[in-house]
Amino acid sequence: MSKSKKKTHLAWAMYDWANSVYSLVITSTIFPVYYNNVTQKDSSNDLVSFFGVEVVNTVLYSWSISFSFLVIAILSPLLSGMADSGGKKLTFMKIFATIGSVSCMGLFFFDGSNLEFGIICSVLASIGYAGSIVFYNGFLPEISDVDEYDLLSAKGFALGYIGSVILLVINLLMIEMPELFYINDGGQAARWSFLITGIWWLGFSLIPFSVLEDNPYGRIYNISLLLLGYKEIRKVINELKGKVQLKRFLLSFWFYSMGVQTVMYMAASFGDKELELPGDKLILTILIIQIVAILGSYLFAYISMKRGNKVALVCMVTIWIMICFAAYYVYTEYQFYALAFMVGMVMGGIQSISRSSYSKLIPAETVDHASYFSFYDVTEKMAIVLGTFSYGLIEQFTGSMRVSSLVLGMFFVIGLVFLLRMRFPSNKLLKV
């Protein structure tokens, strides 16, 4: 591999390093715990007023995630089609990354009394994060060969986990020992962590922004590409009609992603409400998940190379099913830790292998990678919308997150059924 290609691969993977801190600090650990603390009046009253409507605080948080991903699911096909037609993937990636990181910094001013402001900032940060990923994923088939997809995808996720763990450790020290950082208390330290996360995200994004090419195919951009974006999407829809394996993969991915993404977003809230674990232990648990996920992403990349993508994915989805049903019976702190370890093992792997598996199923002759990846991303975003919405809806009616976990398990079961009906091209054929 040439030095130039290695540089491009590293720069691409560094965007995972840049944005994954948002996914860990804001969506998975510190913000959910901070949000619960500043919006819950007492142990028996978790209702909040959002623009005059009373709702359970964690349900509002779950539904805000649903709304943000619904917005990006609607926008991403148009934007990615425009990106492919006009060669503007990097431009759009910059726009969304800026929106997300600046909104993340805005959470510094959220103190619980301004609930609407906090939710709006978190929604915009989520839109920025999800939107930038659409274009980021679209670069994978352009900067690497087919036999490099698995390891490069795993490298991105691994760097993301490493970077996010480093920042989370720093933030955890700030919250546990605020006096060392000349901060008044843990609540203020949490708000500083939101600001630092946004700065980290925007700052490290400058690395891929300075190396990746915006227009590798030399396309001409003009305002009429607004309509061309729809044409690109329609063309991909027509192409998908004759690709049975690709459609089956998207159906499987849609169902099991409902479970994966919802677990990632709601794990801290589950530990807080159902087990009443203190915030520092919840954050430490998520930290363990991130470290284990680094190993898991490479472990299943190795299994995929040796036994094929289908075997790796079937193994992981099966483990996810067991995790969801086991969650219903988790009542102690150490049971929660054991479950978290298993989540970590399959969390990184299933995201990494799903991305590389889809790359292998995209027709080799296509150059409209962002348009194809918009379907992948829309599938994932709609899975998050339905997963988090149903999770919140079940909690609203039953008052229990445990029942919601059982429903997530059923999503994985349906995804496994579609996956078992798939045929992936073998790794040997891909290298020919």
N, C-alpha and C positions, 0 to 999 in steps of 0.2 A: 504494500500500500504506500502511495506517495506521501511526502510530508504535507503537501497541500490538502490531500484528502483527509489525512489524520487530523489536521487543524480544523477542517470543516466539521468532521465528526465530533470533535471535542467541543467546538463552539455550539453546535446544535444541541448536544447533550447538556451543555451548561444552562440552557433555558429551563431544563428540569430542576437544576440546582437553584435557579433564580426564583421560579414560581412555586415550587413545592413547599416553601416556607409558609405561603399563604394557606395551602391545603392543610398543613399540619397545625400551625399556630391558630389560624382564624377559624377554620371549619371543624377541626377535630379535637382541639385541646383547650387552649386558654380562653378563647372567646366564648364557646358554649358554657363553660363553667362560670366565667365572669358574667355573662348574660343572665344565667339562672340566678346568680347571687344578687344582682342589682334589680331584677324584675320580680323577685319573689318577696312578698310583704312579710310572710311568716311561714312556718312549716305547714300550716293548714290552708294557706291562701296563695295559690299560684296563678290567679286570674290577673290579666293585665288589660288595659284599655288601649286599643290601637285605632286611632281616628274614630273614637267613640264606640267601637265594637269590643265587647268583652270576650276574651278567649284565653285558654290555658297558655302560659308562657312558652312551654316547649312545643306546643302545637303551632303557635305563631311562628316560632323559629323554623320548624319543619316545613311549614307552608311557605315561608319566605324563600327557602331554598328551592322549593318546587316552582315558585313564580319566576325566580331568576333564571332557572334552567329552561322554563317554558319560553321565555323571551329569546334566549340564545338559540333554542331549537328552531324557532320561527325565523330568526335572522340568518343563521349560519349557512343554509343552502344558498341563499341569495348572495351573501358575502363571499363564500368560497367559489361560487360560480364566477363572480366578478373577478376574484383573485386569479383564477385560472385563465379567464378570457383576457384579462389585461395585465397579467404578470405582476400582481400587486400583493402577493402573499405576505411579504415582509412588512409592507406598509400597513396592512390591516393588523398584522400581529403586533406592531408597535402601538397602534391606536388602542387596541384592547388591553394590552399590557399596561399602558399609561393610565387608562380609566380605572383598571383594577387596583393598581398600586397606589394611586392617589386616593381612591375611596377607602382603601385599607388604612392609609394614614389618617383619614378623616375619623376613623373609629376612636382615635385618641380623645376626641371631644364627647364621646358617648359615656354618660354617667348614670343612666337609668331613668333620669327625669325627662330626658328627651328621647323617648322610645322610638318615635317615628323617624327621627334623624338617624338613630343607630341602625334600624332595620333598612332604611333606604341606602345607607352606606354599605351595609353588608350585602344587599342585593346587587348594587353596582359593582362591588368588588368581585362578587361571584360571576356576574356577567362578563367582566373584564377577564377574569381567569379562564372561564370556559370558552370565551370567544377567541382568545389568543391561542388556545390549544388546538382549535380547528386548523389554523394555518401552520402551527408548529408541526403537527402530525403530518400535514401534507408535504413537508420537506423530506420525510424519511425515504420514500422511494426515489427521490431525485438525487440524493447525495450518497446513496449506498447501493450496492448490488444485492440481489435477492438473498444470497447466502450469508449476507451480513446483517440482515434485518433483525434476527433474534438477539444477537449479542449487542448490537447498537441500541436497540430498544431497551434491553436490560441495562445497558450502561447509563442511559438517560434516567431511568427510574432509580438506579442505584445512586447516582450522583444527587438526584432529588432527595432521596432519603438521607444521605449523608449530610447534605447542606442543611436540611430542615432539622435534623437531630442536633447539629451544632448550634443553630440559633435557638432551638427550644431549650437546650441546656442553659444557655446564657439567660434566656427569659425566665427559666425556672429559678435560677440563682437570684435574679432580680426580685422575684415574687417572694421567695423564702427568706432572703436576707436583704431587704430593701435598703437598710441603713448603710450597707457597703457601697451602694450606688447613689447615696444621698437622696433617696426617695422616701416619702413619708410612710407609705404602707403598701401592702400587696395589691390592693385595688388600683392604686396609682401606677404601680409597676406593671400591672396587666395592660393598662392603657398605653404605657410607654412601649410595651412589646408590640402593640398594633402599629405604632408609628415606625418602629425599627423594622418590622416585617415589610411594610410598604417600601421603605428605603432600600432594603436588601433586594427585594423583587425588582425594582426599577434599576438599581445600580448594576446588578449582575446581568440584567437583560442586555446591557450595552455590549457584552461580549458576542452573543450570537448576532445582534443587530449590526455589528461592524464586520462580520465575516460572511454571513449568508447572503446569497444573491437574490435580489428582488425579482428579477426578470430573466431567468436563465434561457428562456426560449425566444427572447427578443420580441415579445408581443407589444403592440401599440395600444396605449390606454386612452380612452376618451369617455365622455359622459354617457354616450349611448350604450356603454357596457352594462348599464343598469338592466336593460332588457336582455342583453346577451347572457347575463348571469342566470336568468330564468331558463334560457335556451340550453345552457350547459347542464342545468339540473334535469331538465326534461330529457335531454339526450342520455344522461346516465340512468334515469328511470327506465327508459326504453331498453338500454343495454342490460339492465338487471333482470329483465323479464326472461331472458334465455339462459341465465346463470343460476342453476338450481342450487349448487353448493354454496354460492355466495349468499343467496337468499336464506338458506337454512342457517348459515352462520350468523347472519344478522338477527334472525329470530331467536336463536339460542343466546346470542350476546345480549339482546334486549331483555330477555327474562332474567338471566343470571346477573346482569348489571343492576337490575332493580334491587337485588339483594346486596351486592358488593358495595355499591355507592351509598345506599342507605345505612348500612352498618358503619361505614367510614364516617358519615356525617352525624350519626346519632349515638355512637358508642359511649362518648363521654356523658351525654345526657342520661343514658341508661344506667351507667354506674352511679351517677349523682342521685337520680330519683329512686331507682329500684333497690340499690344497695347502700345508699347514703354514704358513699365513700367521700372523704375529704378531697378538696381540689388538688392538693399536691400529689396525692396517691393516684388520682385519675390521670393527671398529666404524666406522671412517671410511667403509668401503664401504657399510655399511648406512645411514650418514648421507647419502651421495650418493643412495642409492635413495629415501630419504624426500624429499629436495629435488626430485628429478626427478618423484616421484609427485605432488607438488602441481601441477606443470605438466600431467602426464598426466591427472589427474582432470578438469581444466577442458578440456583438448584433446578428450577423448572425450565430455564433456558437450556441447561445441560440435558435434562430429560427429553425436551422437545427435539434437540439435535440428534439424540441417540434413538428415541422411540417414536418421534413424530409429534406434531402439534396436537393431534386429537387425543393421544394418550395423556399428554401433559394436562390438557384442559379438562378431560374427564376426571382425572385424579383430583384436580383442584376443586371442581364443582361438587364432587362427591364429599370432599372435606367440608366445603361451605355448608352443605345440607346438614351435616352432623353438627356443625357449629351453631346453626340457627336453632335446631331442636334442643341442643344442650343448653342454650341460653335460657330457655324456659325454666330450667331446674337449677340455675346458678343463684346461690343465696349468700355465699361467703366471699370474703376478700380473695382468698387464695384460689378458689374456683374461678373467679373472675380473671385472675392473673393467668391461670392455665388456659382459659379460653382465649385470652388476648394473645398468648404465644402462638396458638393455632391460627388465629386471624392473621398475625404477622407473616407466618409461613406462606400463606396462600394469597395475601393481599397484593404484594408486589408482583408475584409470579403471574397471577391471572390478568392483571392490567398489561404487563409487558408482553406476555404470549398472545393475548387477544389482539393487541396492536400489530404485532409482527405477523400473526396468522392472517389477519385481514389484508395486510400488505401483499402476502403471497397469493391471495385469491383475486386481487385486482388484475385485470387483463394486462399482459406484458406490453401490449402495443399502445396502451393509453399514455397520454401526457397530462391528462386532466386529473392529477392526483388530488388536488384540493377538493374538487367536486365529488370524487369518490369518497374521500375522507369526510366530507360533510355528511354523507349518509351514516358513516360510522359514528360520527360525533352526534348527529341528531338522534340516532338510535340510543346512544348512551345518555344524552340529555333527557330524552323522553322517558327513559328508564328511571332516571333520578326524579323526574317530575312525578311519575306514577308511584314510585317506591316511597319517596318521602311523604307524598300526599296521603297515600293509603296508611302509612305508618302513623302519621298524625291523626288521621280520621279514626282509626281503630282505637288509639289512645284516648281521643276525645269521647268516644262512646263507652269504652270499657274501663277507662282509668288505669290501664295497665300496658306497659311497654312489652311485657312478656308475651302477651297474645300477639302483638305486632311482630315479634320475632318469629313466631310460628308461621305467620303469613309469608314472611321473607323466605323461609325454608321452602314453601311451596313454589315460589318463583324460581328458586334454584332447581327444583325437581323438573319443572316444565322446560327450563333451559337445557337440562341434561338430556331430556328426551329428544329434543331437536339436534343436540350435539352428537348423540349416538347414531343418528341417521346420516351424518356427514361423511364425506370422503375428502380428505386433504391430499394435495399433491405431495409426493414423497420428497424429502430433502435431497435425495440423490438426483431425482429428475430436475429439481430446481437448479442444481449446479451445472447441468449440462449446457 
